[in-house]
Amino acid sequence: MAKLTKSAKEVRGRKMLAVRLKDGRYHSSSSNRWLERQLNDPYVAEAKQRGYRSRAAFKLIQLDEKYKFLSKNKVIVDLGCAPGGWSQIAASKLKGTGQLVGLDILPTEPLEGATFICQDFTADGATDKLLELLNGNRADVVMSDMAANTTGHQQTDHLRTIGLVEAAYEFAKTILAPNGVFIAKVFQGGAEGELLADMKKHFAKVSHYKPDASREKSPETYVVALGFREI
């Protein structure tokens, strides 16, 4: 196991009583397993206590604890932002400075310090609309916690999610400022060879990291690309 970050130690240090479902006759066995996992997940409990919109907020917290890419005065773009868990953390780091814009095909509840656009980032004109909102500024961070809807077939889910990552990456290259950061969720073995090779051309450092907040049995990990350079 990788060295635990500060937030992981804090959450793991919380004492929780194990919860078992008394009667699951109204749910399928898979639904019962999901519900029991949720009830016993310390990150779900901690997210609720802290008022985070999703447990995924801790994934960004831990990514930032390791790579330190969130701070005041940054321009940050959150792709696939709904329900806003990652944007919450980014906004708290900005502390009223910089700019935070989130895009999603689903509506996202308003958040102080953020501007949300209900739009597909791959749609025609999305880049121009975003740059207009950013007043022509380039982004310091483009981040994505998107994943394709799962089918239950691991290889298919991996390919569909990689398709989203590739689209997010191409989008990021059009709006990132020099020395910018790109972070995205990937599945299984991480970014595909061709995609990874291109990232290494455009970024000073590319690595993969699985936060403690990612469930142990989940195939997800994150590709982290630091130091964007246009070539």
N, C-alpha and C positions, 0 to 999 in steps of 0.2 A: 504493500500500500504506500502511496506517495505521502510525503510529510504533510500533516494536517495544517491547514491555515488557521488563523486566529478564530474566525467565525465558526469553522468546523469544530474546533475544540470547545467553543462555547455551547454550541447546539448539542454536541454529543455528551457534554457534561450535564445536561438537564436530565433529571430523573423523571421517567414516565412509567405509569402503570400500564402493563400490557392489557389491551382490550380484545375481547373475543366476542364475535357475534353470537347472540343467544339463539336466534331463529332466522335462518336464511331461506325459508321456504318461499318467500316472495321474490327472490332474486335467483339468477343463474349462478352456478358455481364460480364462474369467472368474475361475475359482479361481486359476489361475496368476498372473493380473494382480493379484488381491487379495493373494496370498502374497508376490509380489515387492514390492508396495507396502509391505506390513508389514515385510519384511526391510530395506527401505531407508528406513523412516520414522524420523527421529531421535527423535521423541517416543515411539515404541514402545520404542526402545532405552533412552532416558533413564528412562522409567517403570519398566522392568524393573530398571535399575540402582538406582533409588531405592526400589524395593519398593512402588510404587504399584499398586493393583489394576487400573487401566486408564489408558490414555493420556489419557482424558478429564479426569483430575486436573489436567492442565496448562491445560485450558480454564477451570476454576474459578480456578486460580492467577492466570491472566492477566486474568480478569474482575475479580478482587479487586485486582490491581495497578492497574487503571484506575479502579475505583469505590470501593475501600477500604470494604467493608461487613462484612468478617470481622474479629473481634477478640475479646478475652476478655470473659467475662460476658454474651455474647449467647445468646439462645434461638433455635435454628436448626432448621428442619424441611426435610428432604431428601425430596422426592417422587420415587418411582421410583428409589430409592437403589441398588439392586443394579447392579453387584457391590460398590459401596462406595467408588469412587474419589473422588467429591466429598466423601463423609463423612470420608474420611481427611484431606483438606485442611482441612475445617471443624474437625475435632477437634484438629488440630495448631495451629490458630489459637486455639482456646478454651483450650488449655493446662490442662485439668482444671477450668476454671470454666464457668459457664453451663450450657447443656443442649443436647444434639443428639439429635433423634429422626428416624429414617428410616422411610419406608413403601414397600413394594413388594409386588407379587403374587408375586414370586419370593423364595425365602429368601436372606438375606444373611449371609455369614460374620461372626461377632461381631467387634466392634472396640472397643478400649478408649476410653472417653469417649463412646460412642454407644449408643443404645437402638434396636433395629430391630424393626419390626412387620411381619409377613408378612400384609398386608391391602391390599385395593383401597381407595384413599383416597376413592373415590366411593361406597363402600358405606354403607348406613344405619348410623348409630352411629359411623362412623369419626372424625368431628369430636369427638364427646363422649369417645371413648376417648383421642384425642390430648390433649385439654385435661386429662383426668384425669392422664395421664402427666406433663403439664407443670405439674401442681399448680395449675391454673387460670390460669397465666401465659400471656400472649400472646406470639406469636413475633416476634422482631426481623427474621428473615430466613426467607422461604419460597423455596426454590430447586428447580428441576426441569430435569433433563437428559433427560427422557423424549422418545421419538419413537415413533410408531406403527410396527408392522412394515411394511416397505416392500413394495410390489406391483410396482415397476418403472415404474409410471405416475406421472409427477411430480406432476400436478395432484391425483390421488387421494391420493398420499402427503401432499401439502401439506394437503389438507382434513382428513385423518384426524389429522395432527399438530396442526393448529389446534384440532380438537375436544378433544384432550388438554390443550392450553394453556388453552383456555376453562374446562375443568373445574378445572384447577389454579388458575387465577385466581379463580374463584368460591370455591374452597376457601380460598385465601389470604385473601380478604376477610373470612372468618369468624373467622380466628385471628390476623391480624396486629395488632401493637401500633401505636399512633400513631407516625409517622415510620419505619415498617417498610419492608422492601425485598422486592420480588418479582422473581425472575429465572427465565426459562424459554427453552428452545430452541424456535425457530420455523424454518420453511423458506421458501425463495424470497424474496419481498419483505418478509418479517417479519410482524408482527401484522396481522391484517385490520383494515380501516377502522373498523368498529363496535366491535371489541374495543379497538383503540387509543384510540378516542375515550372509551370508558368508563374506561380506565386513566388518561387525562389528567385525568379528573374526580376520581379517587381518589388520584392521586399528584402530588407537586410537580414531578417530572421523569421523562419517559419517553424512552428512546432505544434504538437497536439497536447491537450491537457484534459483530464476528466476530473471535474470538481467533485468534492466529497458529496455535495448536494445532488449529484446525479446518482440515481439508484444503482446499486451494485450490479444488478442483473440487466440494466438497460444497456443497449449497444451504443448509446450516444457518447460522443466525445466532442471536443471543440478544436477547430483549427485556429491558431493564433498567428497572425502575420503582422510583424512590426517593422516600421521604417520603410514606408512606401517610397518608391522612386519611379518616376516616369522614364521610360526608355523609348 
